Amino acid sequence: MIVIHHKPNCSTSRKVLQMIRDAGFEPLVIDYAREGWTRAQLLGLFAAAGVTPRGALRVKGTDAAERGLPDADDEAILAAMVENPVLVERPFVCGPGGVRLCRPAELVHETLSRQAFP
């Protein structure tokens, strides 16, 4: 099963979703901006993807800079992400090849195949 944590109005997220479909998969699409996150979900997702909260922080198009989040510790960033889900960079894709923050979009190919992770 392929899962994409998606934001429909994000061009990169839409591109990744189309790439998944073009590869012959119909993913479970989670609109995380609408659904929201829990702290536990974020910690699990980030651990699986090998990123830190700071590495998954979306600054562009958000109020992250005004909140001082680029200089905050991981706990403050996580709390802000739970409060405001759009602070999480997107899209995250979970598949047979692992979990990836798919920026650039082409990283999605790593998640679609077990062979990406020996």
C-alpha positions as CSV (number, residue, x, y, z in Angstrom):
1,M,0.0,0.0,0.0
2,I,1.1,3.5,-0.8
3,V,0.1,6.4,1.4
4,I,0.7,10.1,0.5
5,H,0.3,12.8,3.1
6,H,-1.0,15.4,0.6
7,K,-1.9,19.0,0.3
8,P,-4.1,19.5,-2.8
9,N,-3.2,23.1,-3.5
10,C,0.6,22.3,-3.4
11,S,2.0,21.8,-6.9
12,T,4.8,19.4,-5.7
13,S,2.3,17.3,-3.8
14,R,0.0,17.1,-6.9
15,K,3.0,16.2,-9.1
16,V,4.0,13.4,-6.7
17,L,0.4,12.1,-6.5
18,Q,0.3,12.0,-10.3
19,M,3.7,10.2,-10.4
20,I,2.4,7.5,-8.1
21,R,-0.7,7.0,-10.2
22,D,1.4,7.0,-13.4
23,A,3.4,4.2,-11.8
24,G,0.2,2.1,-11.6
25,F,-0.7,2.7,-7.9
26,E,-3.8,4.2,-6.4
27,P,-2.6,5.5,-3.0
28,L,-4.4,6.3,0.1
29,V,-4.5,10.1,0.1
30,I,-4.4,11.9,3.4
31,D,-5.2,15.6,3.3
32,Y,-3.1,16.3,6.3
33,A,-3.9,20.0,6.4
34,R,-7.6,19.1,7.0
35,E,-7.0,15.9,9.0
36,G,-4.3,17.4,11.3
37,W,-1.4,15.6,13.0
38,T,-0.7,14.2,16.4
39,R,2.7,14.5,18.0
40,A,3.1,10.7,17.9
41,Q,2.2,10.6,14.2
42,L,4.8,13.2,13.4
43,L,7.5,11.5,15.5
44,G,6.8,8.2,13.7
45,L,6.8,9.7,10.3
46,F,9.9,11.7,10.8
47,A,11.8,8.7,12.3
48,A,10.8,6.5,9.4
49,A,11.8,9.1,6.9
50,G,15.1,10.0,8.7
51,V,14.3,13.6,9.1
52,T,14.1,15.9,12.1
53,P,11.2,18.3,12.9
54,R,13.5,21.1,11.8
55,G,14.2,19.3,8.5
56,A,10.4,18.8,7.9
57,L,9.5,22.4,8.8
58,R,7.9,24.3,6.0
59,V,8.8,28.0,6.2
60,K,7.8,29.2,2.7
61,G,4.1,30.3,2.6
62,T,3.7,29.9,6.4
63,D,4.1,31.9,9.5
64,A,7.1,29.8,10.7
65,A,9.6,32.7,10.5
66,E,7.3,35.1,12.4
67,R,6.9,32.4,15.1
68,G,10.7,32.1,15.4
69,L,10.5,28.4,14.5
70,P,13.6,28.2,12.3
71,D,15.6,28.9,15.5
72,A,13.4,26.9,17.9
73,D,14.1,23.5,19.4
74,D,12.4,20.4,18.1
75,E,9.8,20.3,20.8
76,A,8.6,23.8,20.0
77,I,8.6,22.9,16.3
78,L,6.6,19.7,16.9
79,A,4.0,21.6,19.1
80,A,3.6,24.2,16.4
81,M,3.2,21.5,13.7
82,V,0.4,19.9,15.7
83,E,-1.3,23.2,16.2
84,N,-0.9,24.3,12.5
85,P,-0.5,21.2,10.2
86,V,0.7,23.3,7.2
87,L,4.0,23.9,9.0
88,V,4.9,20.3,7.9
89,E,6.7,20.2,4.6
90,R,5.0,18.0,2.0
91,P,4.4,15.5,0.6
92,F,5.5,12.6,2.7
93,V,5.0,9.2,0.9
94,C,5.0,5.8,2.6
95,G,5.4,2.7,0.4
96,P,7.2,-0.6,0.1
97,G,10.5,1.2,-0.3
98,G,10.2,3.2,2.8
99,V,9.1,6.7,3.8
100,R,10.3,9.8,2.2
101,L,9.7,13.5,2.2
102,C,9.4,13.8,-1.6
103,R,11.2,17.0,-2.3
104,P,12.3,16.9,-5.0
105,A,9.3,15.0,-6.4
106,E,11.5,12.4,-8.0
107,L,12.3,10.9,-4.6
108,V,8.9,9.3,-4.8
109,H,10.4,6.5,-7.0
110,E,12.4,5.3,-4.0
111,T,9.2,4.7,-2.0
112,L,7.5,2.7,-4.7
113,S,10.0,-0.2,-4.8
114,R,11.5,-2.4,-2.1
115,Q,14.7,-2.5,-4.2
116,A,15.3,1.1,-3.2
117,F,16.2,-0.2,0.3
118,P,18.3,-3.4,0.3
